[in-house]
Amino acid sequence: MSDILQALGLSASGMSAQASRLRHVSENLANADTPGFRRKTVSFDTDMRAAVPGAVKVGEVRLDKAELTEIYDPNHPLARENGTYEGSNVDLLIELADAREAQRSYEANLKIFDQARQMSQGLIDLLRR
């Protein structure tokens, strides 16, 4: 039974990590037009303090070091003397790809969680007989 509980814990930690990743992707998408905004990325680490060995946790949130886009708009309040200002470095295609990957990873963890739950329910049903 402990293997089933470990599978439940591992898949739950994976779902939590992917939900956090999806939160950062949606924040990046919401701020795609914000001047000076830098894309945020998350990394995953192994949670050594978790009750389940191998559980995943969200690591450090980092700012993307890619160049900010230069936008020419002399009427913008942030425009410099040459009429440009710094936009964001958010690429919508990359964010959509990250969102799709996070969604699929979340769904895979959910299937593992559901399978482990069904197995534990089956075991309980067998023990009741």
C-alpha positions, 0 to 999 in steps of 0.5 A: 500500500505504501507504493500506491501512496507514494505514487499518489504523492509523486503525482500530486507534487507534479500537478502542483508544480505544473499548476505553478508553471501555468500560473507564471505562463499566464502572468507572462501572457497578461504582461506581454504588452507591459513596457519593460516586463521580463518573461518569468521562467520556473525550474523544478527541483527535487523536494528533499524534505517531502515525505515522498522521495522524489517529489517535485517542487518549484525551484527559483523563479528567474527572469529571462535575460533576453533583450527587450524589444525596442518599440518606436512610438514617439507619442508614448509617455515612456519614449526616449528622445529617439522615439523608442521605448523598451517593450517586453521580451515575452514571445506569445508562441513560446508562452503558448507552447509552454502552456500546452506542455504544462497542461499535458504534464498536468494531465499525465500526472492526473492520470497517474493519480487516478490510476493509483486511486483506483488501485487503492480502491480495488485493494480496499474492496478486496480486503473487505471480502 
